[in-house]
Amino acid sequence: MDDRNGDVMTGAMLVLVGAILGAGAALLLAPQSGSKTRRDISRYARKTGKMVEGVAGEVVGSVAGMVDAVEETAEEFLKKGKDLTKESREAVLDALNEGQERLGRQRDRLAKLLG
């Protein structure tokens, strides 16, 4: 998922840089009247603004997706941790019970030998 988000960001940045370079080249190589140039710059600024809004929406969506994925993974780890804790507790209790049984058998055996 990280590669995909990086690809989206890289692509968006390349489009933005390409648009800026293209606009600059157009202004330098195709001179025109000041009013027409201002109108073109204004149109370009509106288009760029819309494109930036679209990219920002994609970034917000990607970040929200990553947050959801991290949250789900954290919940899974927490659940696994609880399961492991329960299993460990049961294993310790079983070992204690077995130890008590063995001690009881040894006590009985010693009582027979001494008694």
Secondary structure, DSSP 8 states (H G I E B T S, - for coil): -HHHHHHHHHHHHHHHHHHHHHHHHHHHHS---HHHHHHHHHHHHHHHHHHHHHHHHHHHHHHHHHHHHHHHHHHHHHHHHHHHHHHHHHHHHHHHHHHHHHHHHHHHHHHHHH-
